[in-house]
């Protein structure tokens, strides 16, 4: 985009409810140019008359400017996504930030640990790995939510063991508060570490979810033998302006929107201990 301060126009071409407060929105850029984004990067979405918010790109639909984001209602602008209709005009700035390094992960076992809507922030990463599956080792997704009704992407391979196996990924799910329909694991997502036999040997771990979850998951991983350099975190949830101006996303001296949102644990471990 020529001026990152000025939103490019786009329109809504689809919206799907994932939970009562989360929906996946399909966007098409008016200029029909493909959105060039690396997994882990984010855009700023403007709902005219309501405000702007940062959101990760969860899927690239085509090379003509169509992509998807998964949005949780958490404020005035994000709440308005509930009312967006097809052909509604919105604004898009970006992409911004430092994403994941796929080259760093190639040839290694990749373990992705997510909580709640954190799965959306790594969805594009998962897609890129699965498209080039032969260049990676073991691939496991450990995902947790508070309740079964809080799970997103229910029609994907995450909830289809046969499809997951065909794609070459193992999926482990857990909830804190099960209902009568839930047949899976119960407990924190970190409880899955013991059940999945993940080891530090030639591995990298990606964490994305509530900050407190990532803090304690990192400590547990280190306790079971992972080196700090093997742990990667996405701190997308803390961002606001996306330009390094407002200071809302600061973790210690780190500006998440400029220096992240993807960090190695070694880069922010001291700040995590102080802030959370």
Secondary structure, DSSP 4 states (H G I P E B T S, - for coil): ---TTSPEEEEEEEEEESSSSEEEEEEEETT-------TT-EEEEEETTTEEEEEE--EE--SSSEEEEEEE--SHHHHGGGG--TT-EEEEEEEESB---HHHHTTSEEEEEEETTHHHHTHHHHHHHHHTGGGS--EEEEEEEEEGGG---TTSGGG-HHHHHHHT-EEEEEEEE--TT--SEES-GGGHHHHHT--STTEEEEEES-HHHHHHHHHHHHHTT--GGGEEEE-GGG-SSSSS-S-TTEETTEEHHHH-BEEEHHHHHHHHHHH-
